[in-house]
Amino acid sequence: MNHPASYKNRRVVVLGMAKSGFSVASLFCRYGANVVVNDKKDRDQCHEADELERLGATVICGGHPDDLITPDTALLVKNPGIPYRVPPVAKAAELGVETVTEIEVAYHLSPAPIIGITGSNAKTTTTTWVGQLLEAAGMNPIVAGNIGRPLCDAAQEAAADNWLVAELSSFQLKGTASFRPRVAALLNIAETHLDYHGDMDDYIASKIKLFANQTEGDWAVLNWDDPVCRQVAQSVRSQVLPFSIRERLERGLFAEPPYPADGAAPEAEGHAPVRTIVWRDGRGGETTLLREEELGVPGAHNTANALAAAAICIAAGVSPEQLSGPMRSLRAVEHRLEFVRERNGVKYYNDSKATNWAATANALRSFRSGVVLIAGGLDRGSDYMELLPVLRERAKALVALGETRGKLARVAELAGLAAIKIVEPEKDAESTLRKAVREAALLAEPGDTVLLSPSCASWDMFASYEERGRIFKDSAHNL
């Protein structure tokens, strides 16, 4: 696509309202396009409809009319979560109408350089930390994207001396064409969202579109411990800046000493080494930024997140020495291994954002042992067998709920857990989760940890992982 100003007096269809749809539709109205906004929800659920009509848009609610996409449609901007198989998107492809997501529009607007951050897990934590570190360095960041604020809103606010820090999902990236971040970061890849993408090939291809338009002057920050990220390093045109918790690097950020390789025996309690976070510039220079224990967030995966955030900032021009102090102030983001409380010697952690097995495995590895895990949710077809070894190593009990409760209980049984409790649905989802928390509290002893890390999306029971996490926290506080 081109700059939004070039669509004056041309038909632009915005599919799906919500925050990003409202933002992009309002933008095209201001540029004089003939904007048609369509949402399958009924009009009384489309709260933005009246305001969009006041701005000059045509609003159609309650379904997708057959004539929504016409030969004279210049552009279709779709909500990222709408599948490509729905009739309006399929019709656009048939007629050769370009289809993009809102971040493509934002790219053409922004006078500020963009940092794009994606991955199966840890996007929000890393994006939040990048914003905090850049702020401390005086780099004027604006944080937006999949983290909650439409990128178009941020792009219109930005000036040339800002950095636009964007959390980006595979759904958003799949709908890009010219999008080019100055710094692009791929944190990790795990099996997820296959109900949307169909297979891992499409999922990975969508993720790596982040690098498609970069040039030699741009940066690709990549997790050297992830095999997909290493493959990406072979194909990008940008400068590669790696980070690793498992390997000493000649150039990049790493943990010293490295963590054991995946599948190796865990470090025994009381024998874990004192780790530091180290930067090497590739020319013989080495800087120790801080000790791992100074980060204030538990878990090897959070060390990896901190390494990623620091590497992104270095790529953006922050000196390593500027990062040491601010990195000591990093804290867990809500619903991401968030400490809730301690009661009767038992600690409670909220990791509701763990919506796939890899995220739950990372959370479990953050604790030595004695974890009472609360897990379960929307069934997307996984068998969760990947959790078997880490359940065996770190968990003492499982409390399972949601659509996947039977599958998770089976894996826990194979792992030899001493206690497995299946919570059948109560009168409503909130009551079911509150019962699960009570059951977990009964199974826990002083020194144990009760961890909500569902390994599943929330939509079988809750409107969002945020709702699920807040109910868990309230339940823990009211035991």
SVG drawing of the C-alpha trace seen along z (x, -y; Angstrom):
<svg xmlns="http://www.w3.org/2000/svg" viewBox="-28 -15 68 58">
<polyline fill="none" stroke="black" stroke-width="0.4" points="0.0,0.0 0.9,-3.7 0.6,-6.6 -3.0,-6.9 -3.2,-10.4 -3.1,-8.7 -6.5,-7.1 -8.5,-10.3 -11.9,-9.8 -11.1,-6.1 -13.0,-3.2 -11.2,-1.7 -12.9,1.1 -12.1,1.7 -13.1,5.2 -13.6,5.4 -14.0,2.6 -12.5,2.8 -9.5,0.5 -7.4,1.0 -10.3,0.9 -11.6,-2.3 -8.1,-3.9 -7.4,-3.0 -11.0,-3.9 -10.8,-7.3 -7.4,-7.9 -8.6,-7.2 -11.7,-9.4 -9.4,-12.3 -7.5,-11.7 -10.7,-11.9 -11.1,-8.3 -14.5,-6.8 -14.4,-4.5 -16.7,-1.5 -16.4,0.2 -17.9,3.7 -18.3,5.9 -20.2,9.1 -21.3,8.1 -24.8,6.5 -25.0,2.7 -25.6,2.6 -22.3,4.3 -20.4,2.0 -19.8,-0.9 -17.6,-2.8 -20.2,-2.9 -21.8,-6.3 -18.5,-8.1 -17.3,-6.6 -20.5,-7.8 -19.9,-11.3 -16.5,-11.2 -18.1,-10.3 -17.7,-6.5 -20.3,-4.1 -20.8,-1.5 -22.3,1.9 -22.9,4.3 -24.5,7.7 -22.7,9.7 -20.7,9.4 -22.7,8.3 -21.9,9.9 -21.1,6.6 -18.8,5.4 -15.7,5.8 -16.1,4.4 -13.8,4.0 -13.3,0.3 -12.1,1.1 -8.6,-0.3 -7.7,1.3 -8.9,3.7 -7.6,3.3 -8.7,6.2 -8.6,6.8 -5.6,9.1 -7.6,11.8 -10.1,12.3 -9.1,15.4 -8.1,15.1 -10.8,17.6 -13.8,15.4 -15.7,14.3 -14.7,10.6 -11.0,11.4 -11.3,14.2 -13.2,11.9 -10.5,9.3 -7.9,11.9 -10.1,12.9 -10.4,9.3 -6.7,8.4 -7.6,6.0 -4.6,5.5 -5.3,6.7 -3.2,5.4 -3.4,5.0 -3.2,1.8 0.5,2.0 1.2,1.7 -0.8,-1.6 1.1,-2.8 4.4,-2.2 3.6,-4.6 2.6,-7.2 5.4,-7.1 8.3,-9.6 10.0,-7.7 12.1,-4.6 10.3,-1.4 11.4,1.4 9.4,4.6 9.3,7.4 7.6,10.7 7.8,14.3 5.6,17.1 6.2,16.1 7.5,13.1 6.5,10.4 4.8,8.2 7.4,8.5 10.2,7.8 8.4,4.9 7.6,3.4 11.2,3.7 12.5,2.2 10.3,-0.8 11.5,-1.2 15.2,-0.9 14.9,-3.3 13.1,-5.8 15.9,-5.6 18.4,-6.2 16.5,-9.3 15.5,-7.8 11.8,-8.9 10.1,-5.6 6.4,-5.2 5.1,-1.6 2.2,-0.3 0.9,2.5 -0.3,5.9 0.4,4.7 -2.9,2.8 -2.5,-0.6 -3.1,-0.7 0.1,-1.4 -1.7,-4.0 -2.4,-6.1 1.2,-5.9 2.5,-6.7 0.4,-9.8 1.8,-11.0 5.4,-10.2 8.1,-12.6 11.5,-11.9 13.3,-11.8 11.0,-9.1 11.3,-5.3 8.2,-3.4 8.4,-0.2 5.9,2.3 4.8,5.7 3.7,7.6 1.7,10.8 1.9,13.3 -1.7,12.2 -0.5,8.6 2.7,9.5 0.9,11.8 -0.9,8.7 2.2,6.6 3.8,5.7 6.3,2.8 6.6,2.8 10.3,2.2 11.4,1.9 14.8,0.4 15.3,3.1 13.5,6.4 13.5,9.0 12.4,12.6 12.4,14.0 11.4,17.6 9.1,20.0 6.8,22.5 3.7,24.4 0.7,22.1 -2.1,20.5 -2.4,23.4 -6.2,23.0 -5.5,19.7 -2.4,20.4 -3.2,24.1 0.4,25.2 3.7,24.2 5.1,23.2 2.5,20.5 3.0,19.4 6.8,19.1 6.5,17.4 4.2,14.8 6.6,14.2 9.7,13.7 7.9,11.2 9.2,8.9 12.6,9.0 11.5,9.0 12.1,5.4 15.1,4.7 18.4,3.5 22.1,3.7 21.7,0.7 19.0,2.3 19.3,4.8 17.9,8.3 18.0,9.3 17.7,13.1 17.6,15.8 20.6,18.0 19.1,20.8 16.2,21.2 16.8,23.2 14.3,21.2 16.0,18.0 19.3,19.4 17.9,20.3 16.5,16.7 20.0,15.4 21.1,17.1 18.6,15.2 18.3,11.7 20.0,8.7 20.2,6.8 23.0,7.0 22.5,9.9 22.8,9.3 22.2,12.5 21.5,13.2 21.8,16.5 21.5,18.0 23.1,21.3 26.2,20.2 29.0,17.8 28.9,15.5 31.8,13.6 29.3,10.8 26.1,10.3 24.6,10.7 24.8,13.9 24.6,15.5 27.9,16.4 28.2,19.2 25.7,20.5 22.7,22.5 22.7,26.2 21.5,27.3 17.8,28.2 17.3,31.7 20.3,31.6 19.9,32.3 18.7,29.3 21.1,27.5 20.8,28.8 19.4,26.5 22.1,24.8 24.6,25.4 23.5,22.9 26.4,20.7 26.4,16.9 25.6,15.8 26.3,12.5 24.9,10.8 27.8,10.1 28.1,8.0 30.8,8.7 31.1,6.3 32.8,8.7 36.1,6.7 37.5,8.1 35.6,5.7 33.6,7.2 31.3,5.6 29.6,7.2 26.3,5.5 25.0,7.0 24.5,10.2 21.4,12.3 20.1,12.2 19.8,8.4 17.1,8.6 14.4,9.0 12.4,11.5 12.8,15.3 13.5,17.8 15.9,18.5 13.3,17.4 13.2,14.0 17.0,13.8 16.6,14.5 13.9,11.7 16.3,9.3 19.1,10.2 16.7,9.6 15.6,6.3 19.2,5.1 20.2,6.3 17.4,4.4 18.4,1.3 22.0,1.7 20.9,2.1 18.9,-1.2 22.1,-3.0 22.1,-2.7 25.6,-2.0 25.9,1.2 27.0,-0.9 23.7,-2.8 21.7,0.4 23.2,1.8 21.3,-0.5 17.9,-0.4 18.0,3.4 18.1,3.7 14.6,2.0 12.9,4.5 9.9,6.3 7.4,8.9 4.6,7.7 1.1,8.4 0.0,12.0 3.5,13.1 5.0,15.0 3.7,12.3 4.2,12.8 0.8,12.5 1.3,13.3 2.7,15.6 0.3,17.5 1.3,20.1 4.7,20.4 3.3,21.0 3.9,18.5 1.3,17.8 2.3,16.8 0.0,15.6 1.2,16.7 -2.2,16.5 -0.5,15.3 1.1,18.7 -1.2,19.9 1.0,22.6 3.0,25.5 6.4,23.8 5.4,20.8 4.2,23.2 7.5,25.2 9.5,21.9 7.4,21.0 7.9,24.4 11.6,24.2 11.7,21.0 11.1,22.9 13.3,25.7 10.5,28.1 7.3,28.2 5.1,26.6 1.3,27.1 0.3,26.3 -3.1,25.0 -3.5,25.5 -6.1,26.0 -8.2,24.1 -9.2,23.9 -8.4,27.1 -6.6,26.4 -5.5,29.9 -2.2,30.2 -1.6,33.3 0.8,31.5 3.3,34.4 6.1,31.8 5.3,30.9 6.0,34.4 9.7,34.0 9.4,30.6 6.3,31.8 8.4,34.7 11.3,32.4 9.5,29.5 5.9,30.2 4.4,32.1 0.7,31.8 -1.6,30.7 -5.0,29.0 -6.6,29.2 -9.6,27.4 -11.1,26.3 -11.5,28.2 -8.0,29.7 -8.3,30.9 -8.3,34.6 -5.3,34.3 -3.2,32.5 -4.2,34.9 -3.0,37.8 0.4,36.2 0.7,35.5 -0.2,39.2 2.6,40.3 5.0,37.9 4.3,39.6 2.8,36.6 1.8,37.5 -1.5,35.6 -3.8,34.9 -7.1,33.0 -9.6,32.5 -11.9,29.6 -15.2,30.1 -17.1,27.0 -19.0,25.2 -22.0,22.9 -19.7,20.4 -16.1,20.0 -15.2,17.8 -16.5,20.3 -14.6,23.1 -11.3,21.2 -11.9,20.2 -12.4,23.8 -9.2,24.7 -7.3,22.2 -8.8,23.7 -7.8,27.2 -4.3,26.1 -4.0,24.5 -5.0,27.7 -2.3,29.6 0.5,27.1 2.8,27.2 5.2,24.6 7.9,24.0 5.8,24.9 4.6,22.7 1.0,22.5 1.4,21.5 -1.4,20.6 0.2,21.3 -2.6,22.7 -0.7,23.7 -3.9,22.9 -5.9,19.9 -8.7,18.7 -11.6,18.5 -13.3,21.7 -14.1,20.1 -13.0,16.4 -13.1,13.4 -9.3,13.0 -6.2,14.2 -6.4,10.9 -9.8,11.8 -8.5,15.3 -5.4,13.9 -7.3,11.3 -9.8,13.9 -6.8,16.1 -5.2,13.2 -8.4,12.3 -8.9,15.9 -5.4,16.2 -5.9,13.0 -9.1,14.3 -8.1,17.8"/>
</svg>
